[in-house]
Amino acid sequence: MNLHDDIHNYYEKMLLDHLVELGLDKSQDAEYLADLCCISLNLLPPRYIRYAVDMAFYLPQNERIEMEIKVKEAVARGQEFLATHGE
């Protein structure tokens, strides 16, 4: 078993999806995005999964909405941190 390939933090996918939704993948460079991802993920609880399909079928809608809200808040806080502590 290779943990790197078999186990994932579901918040990583949600975070990346939100960054694309915001258009940050087009408007920011790789350094900024990497910093923002690290900061944001450190503000979120881990949610480890083996298969994304499991989350799609077994995650209750209210829990998914809660997770999406947490991602949005974490990204906003990360952006604020980078704006005040950035280059």
C-alpha positions in Angstrom: 0.0 0.0 0.0 1.3 3.4 -0.9 -0.4 6.0 1.3 0.4 8.8 -1.1 -1.6 7.2 -3.8 -4.3 5.5 -1.7 -5.4 8.1 0.8 -6.4 11.7 0.1 -7.7 14.7 2.1 -11.1 15.5 0.5 -10.7 19.1 1.4 -7.8 19.4 -1.1 -10.2 18.7 -4.0 -12.9 21.0 -2.6 -10.3 23.7 -2.1 -8.9 23.4 -5.7 -12.4 23.4 -7.1 -13.2 26.7 -5.2 -10.0 28.3 -6.4 -11.0 27.5 -10.0 -14.5 28.8 -9.3 -13.0 32.1 -8.1 -10.8 32.2 -11.2 -7.6 32.4 -9.1 -6.0 29.7 -11.2 -6.1 32.2 -14.1 -5.3 35.4 -12.1 -2.6 34.3 -9.7 0.8 32.7 -10.1 1.8 29.2 -8.9 3.7 30.6 -5.9 0.6 32.5 -4.6 -1.6 29.5 -5.2 0.7 27.1 -3.4 0.9 29.5 -0.4 -2.9 30.0 -0.4 -3.5 26.3 -0.5 -1.2 25.6 2.4 -2.6 28.4 4.5 -6.2 27.4 3.7 -5.7 23.7 4.3 -4.1 24.4 7.6 -7.3 26.1 8.7 -9.5 23.1 7.7 -9.9 19.8 9.5 -8.6 16.8 7.6 -11.2 14.6 6.0 -9.3 11.5 4.6 -10.8 9.3 2.0 -9.7 6.5 -0.2 -12.2 7.1 -3.1 -13.8 10.3 -4.1 -16.8 8.4 -5.3 -17.6 7.3 -1.8 -17.9 11.0 -0.7 -20.2 11.7 -3.7 -22.6 8.9 -2.7 -22.4 8.8 1.1 -21.9 12.4 2.2 -25.1 14.0 3.4 -26.1 17.2 1.6 -26.0 19.3 4.8 -22.5 18.1 5.6 -21.3 18.9 2.1 -22.7 22.4 2.4 -21.0 22.8 5.7 -17.7 21.7 4.2 -18.1 24.1 1.3 -18.7 27.0 3.7 -15.6 26.0 5.6 -13.5 26.0 2.4 -14.8 29.4 1.4 -14.0 30.9 4.8 -10.6 29.3 4.8 -9.7 30.7 1.4 -11.0 34.1 2.3 -8.8 34.1 5.5 -5.8 32.8 3.5 -6.2 35.6 0.9 -6.5 38.2 3.7 -3.3 36.8 5.3 -1.4 36.9 2.0 -2.6 40.5 1.3 -1.3 41.7 4.7 1.8 39.5 5.0 2.6 39.0 1.3 5.5 40.4 -0.7 
